[in-house]
């Protein structure tokens, strides 16, 4: 792989990085809520867990969409 291609990959990797990490953290937190509330016998508190999981997947999906749009707008045209 050429240095130009590696630089392009590094640049693309940073697109929407905070959103991807935030989405994954929301998903993991929601899963933690579901597990914790299930064993604490607090079933009515499971709603925030499902909400966090849904929000996390939404944010993560939006970040993937942003990255795809960036890759379409900035295609790599050099040698691999």
Rosetta silent file (secondary structure, phi, psi, omega in degrees, C-alpha in Angstrom):
SEQUENCE: XXXXXXXXXXXXXXXXXXXXXXXXXXXXXXXXXXXXXXXXXXXXXXXXXXXXXXXXXXXXXXXXXXXXXXXXXXXXXXXX
SCORE:     score description
SCORE:     0.000 S_00000001
   1 L     0.000  140.888 -177.915    0.000    0.000    0.000 S_00000001
   2 L   -81.400  158.227  176.904    1.231    3.430   -0.860 S_00000001
   3 H   -61.396  -31.172  179.246    1.672    6.190    1.737 S_00000001
   4 H   -66.671  -41.201  179.317   -1.038    8.218   -0.041 S_00000001
   5 H   -66.660  -40.226  178.247   -3.542    5.401    0.360 S_00000001
   6 H   -64.545  -38.305  177.448   -2.644    4.956    4.020 S_00000001
   7 H   -66.496  -39.273  177.423   -3.100    8.691    4.599 S_00000001
   8 H   -62.786  -43.759  178.304   -6.493    8.545    2.846 S_00000001
   9 H   -62.513  -40.760  178.064   -7.568    5.632    5.065 S_00000001
  10 H   -64.844  -39.115  179.477   -6.467    7.499    8.189 S_00000001
  11 H   -67.463  -42.354  179.488   -8.378   10.579    7.099 S_00000001
  12 H   -67.520  -32.902  179.228  -11.516    8.561    6.359 S_00000001
  13 H   -63.133  -28.114 -178.025  -11.191    6.768    9.695 S_00000001
  14 L   -85.524   -8.603  179.597  -11.531   10.109   11.512 S_00000001
  15 L   -68.028  124.470  178.339  -14.797   11.075    9.761 S_00000001
  16 L    59.300   27.762 -179.686  -17.620   11.084   12.354 S_00000001
  17 H   -57.946  -47.848 -179.941  -15.338    9.447   14.933 S_00000001
  18 H   -62.356  -34.738  179.120  -17.024   11.092   17.966 S_00000001
  19 H   -68.920  -40.866  178.643  -20.460   10.051   16.717 S_00000001
  20 H   -63.681  -45.098 -179.903  -19.406    6.442   16.184 S_00000001
  21 H   -66.505  -41.949  178.573  -17.839    6.224   19.635 S_00000001
  22 H   -62.510  -41.439  177.651  -20.815    7.982   21.233 S_00000001
  23 H   -63.098  -44.196  178.939  -23.257    5.625   19.557 S_00000001
  24 H   -65.321  -37.587  176.976  -21.340    2.568   20.695 S_00000001
  25 H   -65.807  -38.716  177.436  -21.120    3.922   24.253 S_00000001
  26 H   -64.742  -40.456  178.274  -24.882    4.553   24.281 S_00000001
  27 H   -63.452  -46.117 -179.654  -25.513    0.989   23.081 S_00000001
  28 H   -65.599  -38.599  178.001  -23.218   -0.483   25.732 S_00000001
  29 H   -64.847  -42.952  177.410  -24.757    1.694   28.459 S_00000001
  30 H   -61.174  -41.364  177.026  -28.251    0.640   27.400 S_00000001
  31 H   -64.699  -39.551  176.227  -27.229   -3.023   27.508 S_00000001
  32 H   -62.410  -40.901  176.312  -25.737   -2.468   30.949 S_00000001
  33 H   -60.762  -45.893 -178.447  -28.999   -0.883   32.108 S_00000001
  34 H   -61.174  -44.683 -179.853  -31.005   -3.852   30.812 S_00000001
  35 H   -67.209  -46.176 -178.283  -28.786   -6.380   32.547 S_00000001
  36 H   -65.272  -42.881 -178.484  -28.567   -4.391   35.771 S_00000001
  37 H   -72.423  -28.484  178.256  -32.260   -3.596   36.013 S_00000001
  38 H   -66.640  -44.584 -178.403  -33.215   -7.175   35.195 S_00000001
  39 H   -79.955  -16.283  176.888  -31.219   -8.561   38.102 S_00000001
  40 L   -90.079    0.563 -179.845  -32.290   -5.743   40.422 S_00000001
  41 L    59.378   37.455  176.264  -35.948   -6.632   39.736 S_00000001
  42 L  -114.239   70.080 -173.385  -36.688   -3.082   38.540 S_00000001
  43 H   -63.183  -31.338 -178.022  -38.532   -3.941   35.345 S_00000001
  44 H   -70.199  -16.501  177.424  -40.079   -0.480   34.975 S_00000001
  45 H   -90.690    5.106  178.733  -36.594    1.003   34.637 S_00000001
  46 H   -75.815  -19.275  179.975  -35.811   -1.134   31.574 S_00000001
  47 H   -59.246  -44.239  176.187  -37.393    1.500   29.311 S_00000001
  48 H   -61.298  -32.097  177.628  -34.338    3.810   29.551 S_00000001
  49 H   -64.318  -46.923  178.065  -32.146    0.853   28.572 S_00000001
  50 H   -66.188  -36.610  178.522  -34.145    0.192   25.419 S_00000001
  51 H   -64.324  -42.411  178.512  -34.244    3.926   24.667 S_00000001
  52 H   -65.317  -38.471  177.976  -30.456    4.184   24.957 S_00000001
  53 H   -64.215  -45.487  178.702  -29.962    1.195   22.697 S_00000001
  54 H   -63.400  -42.874  177.895  -32.279    2.690   20.079 S_00000001
  55 H   -64.066  -42.613  179.528  -30.654    6.098   20.339 S_00000001
  56 H   -61.324  -44.101  178.346  -27.195    4.560   20.120 S_00000001
  57 H   -66.216  -36.147  176.997  -28.046    2.619   16.953 S_00000001
  58 H   -63.986  -45.371  178.882  -29.568    5.753   15.442 S_00000001
  59 H   -65.802  -41.419  179.531  -26.454    7.819   16.143 S_00000001
  60 H   -65.611  -40.722  176.973  -24.180    5.034   14.920 S_00000001
  61 H   -63.955  -39.948  177.151  -26.206    4.654   11.732 S_00000001
  62 H   -64.175  -38.546  178.572  -26.052    8.406   11.115 S_00000001
  63 H   -65.670  -39.251  177.029  -22.269    8.335   11.565 S_00000001
  64 H   -64.831  -40.865  177.710  -21.967    5.519    9.027 S_00000001
  65 H   -61.678  -43.314  177.892  -24.117    7.506    6.606 S_00000001
  66 H   -61.200  -42.311 -179.743  -21.856   10.578    7.092 S_00000001
  67 H   -65.682  -39.218  177.320  -18.757    8.491    6.446 S_00000001
  68 H   -64.084  -41.916  178.914  -20.285    7.025    3.291 S_00000001
  69 H   -64.792  -38.414  178.139  -21.169   10.491    2.027 S_00000001
  70 H   -65.444  -41.735 -179.150  -17.626   11.705    2.701 S_00000001
  71 H   -65.918  -35.135  176.713  -16.154    8.720    0.845 S_00000001
  72 H   -68.950  -37.166 -178.705  -18.412    9.412   -2.153 S_00000001
  73 H   -77.103  -23.609 -177.191  -17.430   13.091   -2.176 S_00000001
  74 L  -129.034   67.729 -178.131  -13.690   12.326   -1.781 S_00000001
  75 L   -71.172  148.524  176.851  -12.913    9.162   -3.754 S_00000001
  76 L   -82.813  126.954 -176.022   -9.380    7.820   -3.717 S_00000001
  77 L  -119.084    4.846 -178.059   -7.892    7.995   -7.206 S_00000001
  78 L   -89.845 -176.462  177.978   -4.272    7.085   -6.610 S_00000001
  79 L   -74.884  149.335  177.964   -2.433    3.777   -6.863 S_00000001
  80 L  -100.377    0.000    0.000   -3.048    1.148   -4.230 S_00000001
